Amino acid sequence: MVGKHYRFLDRIGKVPRTAMLEQEDWYVWGATMAKTPDGLCHLLFSRWPKVKGFNAWVTYSEIAHAV
């Protein structure tokens, strides 16, 4: 917006819990989604075990898939 204060967070609104991917024992990071012609949404994301600590993404990350 030209000439006005622009705040991105004010524009996106609240994200419903059903739009979030959480896995209890895992850190989840860097997701990307693709919708296939059959109408399914496929989410590819990185995850690593919480028991290993947050910085363990370097050695314990894996690519996961959710539909």
Secondary structure, DSSP 8 states (H G I E B T S, - for coil): -TTS---HHHHH----GGG----TTEEEEEEEEEE-TTS-EEEEEEEEEGGG-GGGHHHH-EEEEE-
